[in-house]
Amino acid sequence: MGIDVRLEGEDGRVLEEVGDGRMVLARACQASLAGTRLLRYLMPYGDTVFNQAQAQAQDLRDDIREVMREHSGTPLADMASRIEPMAERLLSETHLYLWFVGD
């Protein structure tokens, strides 16, 4: 299984979701995300959650944009481009959480 990404409200309701059926993020954890500030902490076999405070620092959004830029034209860049709007929403709204859900 891959690492699915979910934007959830404070009540746990899923507002947006991006699936990782091709295991793009799971494979990227070992090498491609190692140089990022926050995405390097993703775990293929566990969950990672980001809140507004981490998004407010813009590190998460910057990491996603860096991945898009450095891996342009790849499945990883495509996945990052689908996650970026969720990170933007996390940055601008309160009581949201961005979950990276591994196995």
MIMAR-393201 format. One record per residue: x negated, y, z of N, C-alpha, C, O in turn. Coordinates in Angstrom, 2 decimals. Each point is the difference from the previous one (the first is absolute). Layout:
% MIMAR-393201
<node n_X="X" n_Y="Y" n_Z="Z" ca_X="X" ca_Y="Y" ca_Z="Z" c_X="X" c_Y="Y" c_Z="Z" o_X="X" o_Y="Y" o_Z="Z"/>
...
***
This chain:
% MIMAR-393201
<node n_X="-0.83" n_Y="-1.19" n_Z="0.00" ca_X="0.83" ca_Y="1.19" ca_Z="0.00" c_X="-0.87" c_Y="1.25" c_Z="0.00" o_X="-1.15" o_Y="-0.01" o_Z="0.44"/>
<node n_X="1.73" n_Y="1.07" n_Z="-0.94" ca_X="-0.70" ca_Y="1.26" ca_Z="-0.04" c_X="0.34" c_Y="0.87" c_Z="1.20" o_X="0.49" o_Y="-0.49" o_Z="1.01"/>
<node n_X="-0.77" n_Y="1.77" n_Z="-1.15" ca_X="0.31" ca_Y="0.96" ca_Z="1.04" c_X="1.12" c_Y="0.90" c_Z="-0.53" o_X="-0.24" o_Y="0.87" o_Z="-0.84"/>
<node n_X="1.45" n_Y="-1.09" n_Z="1.32" ca_X="1.13" ca_Y="0.83" ca_Z="-0.40" c_X="-0.04" c_Y="1.32" c_Z="0.77" o_X="-0.48" o_Y="0.04" o_Z="1.14"/>
<node n_X="0.96" n_Y="1.02" n_Z="-1.75" ca_X="-0.02" ca_Y="1.32" ca_Z="0.62" c_X="1.44" c_Y="0.46" c_Z="0.19" o_X="0.80" o_Y="-0.02" o_Z="-0.94"/>
<node n_X="-0.48" n_Y="0.44" n_Z="2.16" ca_X="1.36" ca_Y="0.44" ca_Z="0.33" c_X="-0.02" c_Y="1.33" c_Z="0.72" o_X="-0.77" o_Y="0.18" o_Z="0.95"/>
<node n_X="1.59" n_Y="0.72" n_Z="-1.39" ca_X="0.24" ca_Y="1.24" ca_Z="0.73" c_X="1.25" c_Y="-0.24" c_Z="0.83" o_X="1.08" o_Y="-0.27" o_Z="-0.53"/>
<node n_X="-1.23" n_Y="0.38" n_Z="1.85" ca_X="1.10" ca_Y="-0.28" ca_Z="0.90" c_X="0.34" c_Y="1.21" c_Z="0.84" o_X="-0.86" o_Y="0.82" o_Z="0.33"/>
<node n_X="2.13" n_Y="-0.71" n_Z="0.02" ca_X="0.45" ca_Y="1.01" ca_Z="0.93" c_X="-0.27" c_Y="-0.46" c_Z="1.42" o_X="-0.40" o_Y="-1.14" o_Z="0.24"/>
<node n_X="0.62" n_Y="2.04" n_Z="0.69" ca_X="-0.23" ca_Y="-0.30" ca_Z="1.40" c_X="0.84" c_Y="-1.18" c_Z="0.49" o_X="-0.39" o_Y="-0.71" o_Z="0.93"/>
<node n_X="1.53" n_Y="0.50" n_Z="-1.56" ca_X="0.89" ca_Y="-1.09" ca_Z="0.38" c_X="-0.37" c_Y="-1.33" c_Z="-0.66" o_X="0.70" o_Y="-1.00" o_Z="0.19"/>
<node n_X="-1.79" n_Y="0.98" n_Z="-0.96" ca_X="-0.46" ca_Y="-1.22" ca_Z="-0.66" c_X="0.64" c_Y="-0.25" c_Z="-1.36" o_X="-0.30" o_Y="-1.00" o_Z="-0.65"/>
<node n_X="1.15" n_Y="1.89" n_Z="0.23" ca_X="0.65" ca_Y="-0.14" ca_Z="-1.32" c_X="-1.02" c_Y="0.25" c_Z="-1.10" o_X="-0.74" o_Y="0.99" o_Z="0.04"/>
<node n_X="0.69" n_Y="-1.87" n_Z="-1.03" ca_X="-0.92" ca_Y="0.15" ca_Z="-1.13" c_X="0.58" c_Y="1.02" c_Z="-0.97" o_X="1.09" o_Y="-0.19" o_Z="-0.54"/>
<node n_X="-1.84" n_Y="1.27" n_Z="0.31" ca_X="0.44" ca_Y="1.08" ca_Z="-0.88" c_X="-0.53" c_Y="-0.18" c_Z="-1.41" o_X="0.69" o_Y="0.30" o_Z="-0.98"/>
<node n_X="-1.92" n_Y="-0.80" n_Z="0.87" ca_X="-0.63" ca_Y="-0.27" ca_Z="-1.29" c_X="-0.92" c_Y="-1.19" c_Z="0.19" o_X="-0.49" o_Y="-0.25" o_Z="1.10"/>
<node n_X="0.25" n_Y="-0.47" n_Z="-2.20" ca_X="-0.87" ca_Y="-1.17" ca_Z="0.10" c_X="-0.72" c_Y="-0.25" c_Z="-1.32" o_X="0.58" o_Y="0.17" o_Z="-1.08"/>
<node n_X="-1.83" n_Y="-0.57" n_Z="1.18" ca_X="-0.80" ca_Y="-0.40" ca_Z="-1.15" c_X="-0.56" c_Y="-1.38" c_Z="0.32" o_X="-0.76" o_Y="-0.16" o_Z="0.96"/>
<node n_X="1.12" n_Y="-0.82" n_Z="-1.76" ca_X="-0.49" ca_Y="-1.35" ca_Z="0.21" c_X="-1.37" c_Y="-0.21" c_Z="-0.62" o_X="-0.40" o_Y="0.71" o_Z="-0.92"/>
<node n_X="-0.33" n_Y="-1.69" n_Z="1.44" ca_X="-1.34" ca_Y="-0.32" ca_Z="-0.48" c_X="-0.07" c_Y="-1.49" c_Z="-0.35" o_X="-0.86" o_Y="-0.73" o_Z="0.48"/>
<node n_X="1.77" n_Y="0.32" n_Z="-1.34" ca_X="0.06" ca_Y="-1.40" ca_Z="-0.40" c_X="-1.24" c_Y="-0.51" c_Z="-0.71" o_X="-0.28" o_Y="-1.20" o_Z="0.01"/>
<node n_X="-0.46" n_Y="2.10" n_Z="-0.62" ca_X="-1.23" ca_Y="-0.40" ca_Z="-0.72" c_X="-1.24" c_Y="0.08" c_Z="0.90" o_X="-1.11" o_Y="-0.22" o_Z="-0.47"/>
<node n_X="1.31" n_Y="0.54" n_Z="1.75" ca_X="-1.08" ca_Y="0.05" ca_Z="1.00" c_X="-1.07" c_Y="1.05" c_Z="-0.32" o_X="-1.17" o_Y="-0.19" o_Z="0.31"/>
<node n_X="1.57" n_Y="1.28" n_Z="-0.94" ca_X="-0.94" ca_Y="1.06" ca_Z="-0.38" c_X="-0.63" c_Y="0.63" c_Z="1.24" o_X="-1.22" o_Y="0.11" o_Z="0.09"/>
<node n_X="2.04" n_Y="0.31" n_Z="0.87" ca_X="-0.55" ca_Y="0.61" ca_Z="1.22" c_X="-0.77" c_Y="-1.00" c_Z="0.85" o_X="-1.05" o_Y="0.32" o_Z="0.55"/>
<node n_X="1.57" n_Y="-1.53" n_Z="-0.45" ca_X="-0.67" ca_Y="-1.03" ca_Z="0.80" c_X="-1.42" c_Y="-0.25" c_Z="-0.49" o_X="-0.92" o_Y="-0.12" o_Z="0.80"/>
<node n_X="0.75" n_Y="0.05" n_Z="-2.12" ca_X="-1.35" ca_Y="-0.22" ca_Z="-0.56" c_X="-0.88" c_Y="1.24" c_Z="0.14" o_X="-1.21" o_Y="-0.12" o_Z="0.16"/>
<node n_X="1.82" n_Y="1.31" n_Z="-0.21" ca_X="-0.76" ca_Y="1.24" ca_Z="0.08" c_X="-0.57" c_Y="0.26" c_Z="1.39" o_X="-0.97" o_Y="0.73" o_Z="0.14"/>
<node n_X="1.56" n_Y="-1.33" n_Z="0.87" ca_X="-0.44" ca_Y="0.23" ca_Z="1.38" c_X="-1.48" c_Y="-0.32" c_Z="0.20" o_X="-0.69" o_Y="0.69" o_Z="0.76"/>
<node n_X="0.22" n_Y="-1.70" n_Z="-1.41" ca_X="-1.36" ca_Y="-0.45" ca_Z="0.24" c_X="-1.07" c_Y="0.87" c_Z="-0.64" o_X="-1.13" o_Y="0.03" o_Z="0.49"/>
<node n_X="1.45" n_Y="0.68" n_Z="-1.56" ca_X="-1.04" ca_Y="0.76" ca_Z="-0.67" c_X="0.46" c_Y="1.39" c_Z="-0.42" o_X="-0.62" o_Y="0.99" o_Z="0.39"/>
<node n_X="1.67" n_Y="-0.91" n_Z="-1.15" ca_X="0.41" ca_Y="1.26" ca_Z="-0.63" c_X="0.45" c_Y="1.07" c_Z="0.98" o_X="-0.09" o_Y="1.19" o_Z="-0.32"/>
<node n_X="0.55" n_Y="-1.56" n_Z="1.49" ca_X="0.49" ca_Y="0.98" ca_Z="0.96" c_X="-1.00" c_Y="0.29" c_Z="1.11" o_X="0.28" o_Y="0.79" o_Z="0.90"/>
<node n_X="-1.44" n_Y="-1.41" n_Z="-0.95" ca_X="-0.99" ca_Y="0.12" ca_Z="1.08" c_X="-0.49" c_Y="1.42" c_Z="0.23" o_X="-0.38" o_Y="0.35" o_Z="1.12"/>
<node n_X="0.38" n_Y="0.48" n_Z="-2.14" ca_X="-0.51" ca_Y="1.37" ca_Z="0.13" c_X="1.05" c_Y="1.03" c_Z="0.38" o_X="-0.31" o_Y="1.19" o_Z="0.09"/>
<node n_X="1.54" n_Y="-1.62" n_Z="0.14" ca_X="1.06" ca_Y="0.95" ca_Z="0.34" c_X="0.04" c_Y="0.25" c_Z="1.51" o_X="-0.54" o_Y="-0.79" o_Z="0.78"/>
<node n_X="1.19" n_Y="1.88" n_Z="-0.38" ca_X="0.08" ca_Y="0.34" ca_Z="1.43" c_X="0.96" c_Y="-0.91" c_Z="0.76" o_X="-0.34" o_Y="-0.51" o_Z="1.07"/>
<node n_X="1.54" n_Y="0.30" n_Z="-1.62" ca_X="1.03" ca_Y="-0.76" ca_Z="0.71" c_X="0.36" c_Y="-1.32" c_Z="-0.67" o_X="0.24" o_Y="-0.99" o_Z="0.69"/>
<node n_X="-0.20" n_Y="0.97" n_Z="-2.00" ca_X="0.41" ca_Y="-1.22" ca_Z="-0.69" c_X="-0.97" c_Y="-1.15" c_Z="0.23" o_X="0.37" o_Y="-1.17" o_Z="-0.19"/>
<node n_X="-1.56" n_Y="1.47" n_Z="0.58" ca_X="-0.97" ca_Y="-1.07" ca_Z="0.26" c_X="0.43" c_Y="-0.88" c_Z="1.17" o_X="-0.52" o_Y="-1.11" o_Z="0.18"/>
<node n_X="1.46" n_Y="1.59" n_Z="0.62" ca_X="0.47" ca_Y="-0.76" ca_Z="1.15" c_X="1.16" c_Y="-0.95" c_Z="-0.32" o_X="0.50" o_Y="-0.68" o_Z="0.90"/>
<node n_X="-0.07" n_Y="0.64" n_Z="-2.14" ca_X="1.06" ca_Y="-0.94" ca_Z="-0.38" c_X="-0.51" c_Y="-1.42" c_Z="0.18" o_X="-1.16" o_Y="-0.31" o_Z="-0.26"/>
<node n_X="2.08" n_Y="-0.56" n_Z="0.70" ca_X="-0.35" ca_Y="-1.40" ca_Z="0.22" c_X="0.95" c_Y="-0.88" c_Z="-0.81" o_X="1.22" o_Y="0.13" o_Z="0.13"/>
<node n_X="-1.75" n_Y="-1.01" n_Z="-0.96" ca_X="0.86" ca_Y="-0.86" ca_Z="-0.81" c_X="0.88" c_Y="-0.92" c_Z="0.86" o_X="1.07" o_Y="-0.41" o_Z="-0.45"/>
<node n_X="-1.49" n_Y="0.09" n_Z="1.66" ca_X="0.74" ca_Y="-0.95" ca_Z="0.83" c_X="0.59" c_Y="0.65" c_Z="1.24" o_X="0.25" o_Y="-0.67" o_Z="1.01"/>
<node n_X="-0.03" n_Y="1.98" n_Z="-1.07" ca_X="0.60" ca_Y="0.71" ca_Z="1.12" c_X="0.69" c_Y="1.25" c_Z="-0.50" o_X="-0.03" o_Y="0.31" o_Z="-1.19"/>
<node n_X="0.65" n_Y="0.41" n_Z="2.10" ca_X="0.72" ca_Y="1.22" ca_Z="-0.35" c_X="-0.81" c_Y="1.22" c_Z="0.44" o_X="-0.69" o_Y="-0.02" o_Z="1.01"/>
<node n_X="0.80" n_Y="1.08" n_Z="-1.80" ca_X="-0.61" ca_Y="1.29" ca_Z="0.33" c_X="1.07" c_Y="1.05" c_Z="-0.18" o_X="0.71" o_Y="0.00" o_Z="-1.01"/>
<node n_X="-0.58" n_Y="0.91" n_Z="1.97" ca_X="1.03" ca_Y="1.02" ca_Z="-0.07" c_X="-0.64" c_Y="1.38" c_Z="0.15" o_X="-0.91" o_Y="0.20" o_Z="0.81"/>
<node n_X="1.41" n_Y="0.75" n_Z="-1.60" ca_X="-0.44" ca_Y="1.38" ca_Z="0.08" c_X="1.20" c_Y="0.87" c_Z="0.36" o_X="1.11" o_Y="-0.24" o_Z="-0.47"/>
<node n_X="-1.36" n_Y="1.23" n_Z="1.30" ca_X="1.07" ca_Y="0.91" ca_Z="0.40" c_X="-0.27" c_Y="1.39" c_Z="-0.55" o_X="-0.99" o_Y="0.21" o_Z="-0.72"/>
<node n_X="1.85" n_Y="0.73" n_Z="1.05" ca_X="-0.14" ca_Y="1.35" ca_Z="-0.55" c_X="-1.30" c_Y="0.68" c_Z="0.45" o_X="-0.58" o_Y="0.77" o_Z="-0.76"/>
<node n_X="0.13" n_Y="-1.05" n_Z="1.96" ca_X="-1.23" ca_Y="0.64" ca_Z="0.49" c_X="-1.18" c_Y="-0.35" c_Z="-0.89" o_X="-0.82" o_Y="0.87" o_Z="-0.32"/>
<node n_X="0.72" n_Y="-2.12" n_Z="-0.09" ca_X="-1.09" ca_Y="-0.40" ca_Z="-0.88" c_X="0.20" c_Y="0.59" c_Z="-1.40" o_X="-0.96" o_Y="0.39" o_Z="-0.66"/>
<node n_X="2.21" n_Y="-0.34" n_Z="0.22" ca_X="0.29" ca_Y="0.60" ca_Z="-1.30" c_X="-0.23" c_Y="1.50" c_Z="0.04" o_X="-0.44" o_Y="0.59" o_Z="-0.98"/>
<node n_X="0.75" n_Y="0.03" n_Z="2.12" ca_X="-0.17" ca_Y="1.43" ca_Z="0.13" c_X="-1.45" c_Y="0.41" c_Z="-0.23" o_X="-0.27" o_Y="1.06" o_Z="-0.55"/>
<node n_X="-0.63" n_Y="-1.89" n_Z="0.95" ca_X="-1.42" ca_Y="0.27" ca_Z="-0.24" c_X="-0.34" c_Y="-0.17" c_Z="-1.48" o_X="-1.12" o_Y="0.31" o_Z="-0.42"/>
<node n_X="2.07" n_Y="-0.78" n_Z="-0.35" ca_X="-0.10" ca_Y="-0.19" ca_Z="-1.44" c_X="-1.02" c_Y="-1.07" c_Z="-0.41" o_X="-0.25" o_Y="-0.19" o_Z="-1.19"/>
<node n_X="-0.33" n_Y="-0.49" n_Z="2.16" ca_X="-0.97" ca_Y="-1.04" ca_Z="-0.32" c_X="0.63" c_Y="-1.14" c_Z="-0.80" o_X="-0.61" o_Y="-0.51" o_Z="-0.94"/>
<node n_X="1.81" n_Y="0.12" n_Z="1.31" ca_X="0.65" ca_Y="-1.10" ca_Z="-0.70" c_X="0.29" c_Y="0.36" c_Z="-1.45" o_X="-0.29" o_Y="-0.78" o_Z="-0.91"/>
<node n_X="0.86" n_Y="1.95" n_Z="0.70" ca_X="0.29" ca_Y="0.42" ca_Z="-1.38" c_X="-1.29" c_Y="0.16" c_Z="-0.80" o_X="-0.05" o_Y="-0.38" o_Z="-1.17"/>
<node n_X="-0.98" n_Y="0.94" n_Z="1.79" ca_X="-1.27" ca_Y="0.15" ca_Z="-0.69" c_X="-0.61" c_Y="-1.35" c_Z="-0.38" o_X="-0.56" o_Y="-0.15" o_Z="-1.08"/>
<node n_X="0.68" n_Y="-0.82" n_Z="1.98" ca_X="-0.48" ca_Y="-1.35" ca_Z="-0.31" c_X="0.73" c_Y="-0.57" c_Z="-1.22" o_X="-0.62" o_Y="-0.57" o_Z="-0.89"/>
<node n_X="1.93" n_Y="0.73" n_Z="0.87" ca_X="0.79" ca_Y="-0.54" ca_Z="-1.10" c_X="-0.39" c_Y="0.68" c_Z="-1.31" o_X="-0.15" o_Y="-0.67" o_Z="-1.02"/>
<node n_X="-0.02" n_Y="1.96" n_Z="1.05" ca_X="-0.41" ca_Y="0.72" ca_Z="-1.22" c_X="-1.40" c_Y="-0.39" c_Z="-0.44" o_X="-0.27" o_Y="-0.09" o_Z="-1.20"/>
<node n_X="-0.61" n_Y="-0.14" n_Z="2.15" ca_X="-1.36" ca_Y="-0.44" ca_Z="-0.33" c_X="0.03" c_Y="-1.36" c_Z="-0.69" o_X="-0.72" o_Y="-0.22" o_Z="-0.98"/>
<node n_X="1.53" n_Y="-0.68" n_Z="1.47" ca_X="0.14" ca_Y="-1.32" ca_Z="-0.62" c_X="0.55" c_Y="0.14" c_Z="-1.42" o_X="-0.48" o_Y="-0.66" o_Z="-0.92"/>
<node n_X="1.46" n_Y="1.54" n_Z="0.74" ca_X="0.56" ca_Y="0.22" ca_Z="-1.33" c_X="-1.06" c_Y="0.52" c_Z="-0.97" o_X="-0.06" o_Y="-0.42" o_Z="-1.15"/>
<node n_X="-0.76" n_Y="1.32" n_Z="1.64" ca_X="-1.03" ca_Y="0.62" ca_Z="-0.84" c_X="-1.13" c_Y="-0.99" c_Z="-0.31" o_X="-0.42" o_Y="-0.14" o_Z="-1.15"/>
<node n_X="-0.07" n_Y="-0.53" n_Z="2.18" ca_X="-1.15" ca_Y="-0.89" ca_Z="-0.18" c_X="0.33" c_Y="-1.29" c_Z="-0.75" o_X="-0.89" o_Y="-0.60" o_Z="-0.61"/>
<node n_X="2.14" n_Y="0.19" n_Z="0.65" ca_X="0.39" ca_Y="-1.26" ca_Z="-0.62" c_X="1.02" c_Y="0.21" c_Z="-1.11" o_X="0.83" o_Y="-0.87" o_Z="-0.27"/>
<node n_X="-0.90" n_Y="2.01" n_Z="-0.36" ca_X="0.94" ca_Y="0.38" ca_Z="-1.05" c_X="0.14" c_Y="-1.11" c_Z="-1.05" o_X="-0.99" o_Y="-0.59" o_Z="-0.44"/>
<node n_X="2.23" n_Y="0.33" n_Z="0.06" ca_X="0.26" ca_Y="-1.00" ca_Z="-1.03" c_X="0.03" c_Y="-1.43" c_Z="0.50" o_X="0.10" o_Y="-0.93" o_Z="-0.80"/>
<node n_X="-0.19" n_Y="0.73" n_Z="2.10" ca_X="0.00" ca_Y="-1.35" ca_Z="0.56" c_X="1.31" c_Y="-0.25" c_Z="0.76" o_X="0.72" o_Y="0.95" o_Z="0.31"/>
<node n_X="-0.42" n_Y="-2.21" n_Z="0.00" ca_X="1.18" ca_Y="-0.28" ca_Z="0.81" c_X="-0.05" c_Y="0.68" c_Z="1.38" o_X="1.04" o_Y="0.36" o_Z="0.55"/>
<node n_X="-2.25" n_Y="-0.18" n_Z="0.00" ca_X="-0.14" ca_Y="0.66" ca_Z="1.29" c_X="0.42" c_Y="1.46" c_Z="-0.10" o_X="0.68" o_Y="0.51" o_Z="0.89"/>
<node n_X="-1.08" n_Y="0.18" n_Z="-1.94" ca_X="0.40" ca_Y="1.40" ca_Z="-0.20" c_X="1.50" c_Y="0.10" c_Z="-0.20" o_X="0.64" o_Y="0.93" o_Z="0.49"/>
<node n_X="-0.06" n_Y="-1.90" n_Z="-1.22" ca_X="1.45" ca_Y="-0.01" ca_Z="-0.20" c_X="0.73" c_Y="-0.18" c_Z="1.33" o_X="0.98" o_Y="0.68" o_Z="0.27"/>
<node n_X="-1.47" n_Y="-1.58" n_Z="0.54" ca_X="0.60" ca_Y="-0.23" ca_Z="1.32" c_X="-0.10" c_Y="1.27" c_Z="0.85" o_X="0.96" o_Y="0.40" o_Z="0.65"/>
<node n_X="-2.14" n_Y="0.24" n_Z="-0.66" ca_X="-0.20" ca_Y="1.24" ca_Z="0.77" c_X="0.95" c_Y="1.10" c_Z="-0.47" o_X="0.51" o_Y="0.77" o_Z="0.82"/>
<node n_X="-0.28" n_Y="-0.69" n_Z="-2.12" ca_X="0.90" ca_Y="1.04" ca_Z="-0.52" c_X="1.44" c_Y="-0.24" c_Z="0.43" o_X="0.78" o_Y="0.95" o_Z="0.10"/>
<node n_X="-0.43" n_Y="-2.19" n_Z="0.17" ca_X="1.35" ca_Y="-0.30" ca_Z="0.49" c_X="0.13" c_Y="0.26" c_Z="1.50" o_X="1.10" o_Y="0.23" o_Z="0.50"/>
<node n_X="-2.23" n_Y="-0.27" n_Z="0.21" ca_X="0.00" ca_Y="0.25" ca_Z="1.45" c_X="-0.12" c_Y="1.49" c_Z="0.31" o_X="0.49" o_Y="0.45" o_Z="1.04"/>
<node n_X="-1.11" n_Y="0.31" n_Z="-1.92" ca_X="-0.25" ca_Y="1.43" ca_Z="0.27" c_X="1.27" c_Y="0.78" c_Z="0.36" o_X="-0.04" o_Y="0.77" o_Z="0.96"/>
<node n_X="1.17" n_Y="-0.94" n_Z="-1.67" ca_X="1.20" ca_Y="0.75" ca_Z="0.40" c_X="0.48" c_Y="-0.34" c_Z="1.41" o_X="0.56" o_Y="0.85" o_Z="0.69"/>
<node n_X="-0.79" n_Y="-2.07" n_Z="-0.27" ca_X="0.37" ca_Y="-0.39" ca_Z="1.36" c_X="-0.88" c_Y="0.72" c_Z="1.02" o_X="0.48" o_Y="0.43" o_Z="1.05"/>
<node n_X="-1.76" n_Y="-0.31" n_Z="-1.36" ca_X="-0.92" ca_Y="0.71" ca_Z="0.88" c_X="0.34" c_Y="1.50" c_Z="0.05" o_X="-0.10" o_Y="0.63" o_Z="1.05"/>
<node n_X="0.51" n_Y="-0.08" n_Z="-2.18" ca_X="0.41" ca_Y="1.40" ca_Z="-0.04" c_X="1.23" c_Y="0.22" c_Z="0.87" o_X="0.10" o_Y="0.99" o_Z="0.72"/>
<node n_X="0.83" n_Y="-1.92" n_Z="-0.79" ca_X="1.21" ca_Y="0.11" ca_Z="0.82" c_X="-0.35" c_Y="-0.12" c_Z="1.48" o_X="0.56" o_Y="0.72" o_Z="0.83"/>
<node n_X="-1.47" n_Y="-1.61" n_Z="-0.51" ca_X="-0.47" ca_Y="-0.15" ca_Z="1.38" c_X="-0.60" c_Y="1.30" c_Z="0.51" o_X="0.18" o_Y="0.38" o_Z="1.16"/>
<node n_X="-0.90" n_Y="0.29" n_Z="-2.03" ca_X="-0.65" ca_Y="1.26" ca_Z="0.34" c_X="1.00" c_Y="1.12" c_Z="0.26" o_X="-0.24" o_Y="0.86" o_Z="0.85"/>
<node n_X="1.35" n_Y="-0.87" n_Z="-1.55" ca_X="0.93" ca_Y="1.13" ca_Z="0.06" c_X="1.21" c_Y="-0.21" c_Z="0.92" o_X="0.69" o_Y="0.96" o_Z="0.33"/>
<node n_X="-0.43" n_Y="-2.20" n_Z="0.09" ca_X="1.16" ca_Y="-0.27" ca_Z="0.84" c_X="-0.43" c_Y="-0.59" c_Z="1.34" o_X="-1.08" o_Y="-0.58" o_Z="0.12"/>
<node n_X="1.94" n_Y="0.73" n_Z="0.87" ca_X="-0.30" ca_Y="-0.55" ca_Z="1.32" c_X="0.67" c_Y="-1.35" c_Z="0.19" o_X="0.92" o_Y="-0.36" o_Z="-0.74"/>
<node n_X="-1.39" n_Y="-0.38" n_Z="1.73" ca_X="0.57" ca_Y="-1.28" ca_Z="0.41" c_X="-0.03" c_Y="-1.05" c_Z="-1.10" o_X="0.92" o_Y="-0.82" o_Z="-0.11"/>
<node n_X="-1.97" n_Y="0.84" n_Z="-0.70" ca_X="-0.21" ca_Y="-1.01" ca_Z="-1.04" c_X="-1.29" c_Y="-0.74" c_Z="0.27" o_X="-0.91" o_Y="0.53" o_Z="0.64"/>
<node n_X="0.84" n_Y="-1.76" n_Z="-1.13" ca_X="-1.19" ca_Y="-0.83" ca_Z="0.17" c_X="-0.27" c_Y="-0.74" c_Z="-1.31" o_X="0.92" o_Y="-0.53" o_Z="-0.62"/>
<node n_X="-2.16" n_Y="0.50" n_Z="0.23" ca_X="-0.40" ca_Y="-0.70" ca_Z="-1.22" c_X="-0.69" c_Y="-1.29" c_Z="0.42" o_X="-1.10" o_Y="0.01" o_Z="0.54"/>
<node n_X="1.78" n_Y="-1.12" n_Z="-0.80" ca_X="-0.49" ca_Y="-1.33" ca_Z="0.38" c_X="-0.66" c_Y="-0.68" c_Z="-1.19" o_X="0.53" o_Y="0.00" o_Z="-1.11"/>
<node n_X="-1.69" n_Y="-0.58" n_Z="1.34" ca_X="-0.67" ca_Y="-0.88" ca_Z="-0.94" c_X="0.12" c_Y="-1.39" c_Z="0.63" o_X="-0.68" o_Y="-0.30" o_Z="0.98"/>
<node n_X="1.54" n_Y="-0.53" n_Z="-1.55" ca_X="0.37" ca_Y="-1.27" ca_Z="0.62" c_X="-0.71" c_Y="-1.16" c_Z="-0.69" o_X="0.32" o_Y="-0.35" o_Z="-1.14"/>
<node n_X="-1.27" n_Y="-0.23" n_Z="1.84" ca_X="-0.73" ca_Y="-1.16" ca_Z="-0.53" c_X="0.73" c_Y="-1.29" c_Z="0.34" o_X="1.14" o_Y="0.02" o_Z="0.47"/>
<node n_X="-1.80" n_Y="-1.15" n_Z="-0.71" ca_X="0.61" ca_Y="-1.31" ca_Z="0.29" c_X="0.44" c_Y="-0.12" c_Z="1.42" o_X="0.53" o_Y="-1.03" o_Z="0.40"/>
***
